Amino acid sequence: MTSIFLLISRFFKWSFGFFDFAANFVNWILFFVATALFCYWCYVLISTLGGNKDKEYHSPTEGHFPYYDPKIYKKES
């Protein structure tokens, strides 16, 4: 009976070492993915929106759909 518990304890000891390795591996993968996303986000902010390029942008719906339309929201007396 003791040998079964020793075998189980050896298995648990191995599994905790495996989980420690797997967690470290997954942590590095997530770190590299987050770093890549952050670099892409910085690229988008600098290249596509930087240099006052946003001043040249005009919305195709500007003026067509106002937030307050007096024809729709008129006060009834």
N, C-alpha and C positions, 0 to 999 in steps of 0.2 A: 504494500500500500504506500509505503514511503517513497518507493521508486516512482510511482505514478505522480505523486506531488512534486517530486524533484523534476520529473519530465515536464509537468505543467509549468512549474516555475521557470525552467529553462526556456520554454516556449514564450512565456510572457516577457521574460527578460529580452529575448530576441525580438519580439514584436515591438516592444517599446523602443528599442534601438532602430528598428525599421521605420517606425512612425516618426522618430526624431529626424532620421535622414530624409524621409519623404516630405515632412513639413518644411525642412530647410530647402529642399529642392523646389517645392511649390512656392515658397516665399521668394526665392530668387527669380522664378519665372514671373510672378506677379510684379516684382520690382522692375524687371525689364519691360514688361508690358506698360506699367504706369509711367516709366521714364519715356518710352516711345510716344505714348499719348500726350504727355506733357510737352515734348519737343514738337510734335505735330501741332498742338494748340498754340505754342509760341510762334511757329512758322505761319500759321493762318493769321494770327494777330499782327505779325510784323509785315508779311509780304502782301496780304490781300487787303488789310485794313490800315496799314501804316502809311506814312507820308501824306496825310490829309486826303487820301483817296475817297474817304467817306463823304467829303464835301461835293464830289462830283456825282454822287449817287442820287438819283431821283426815283421815287417810288412810282410804279405805274398806276397805282390806285390813289395817289395823292389828290385830294379834293373831290374824289368821286363818292367816297363813303365817309362823310363827316361823322364825328362822334355825336354831335348835336345837330339834327336836321330840323329847322323850324317848321317845315311842312308836315313832319310827322308829330313833333312834340309842340303843338300849339295849345295855348291856354284857352280853355273854353270858358266863356263868361255866362 
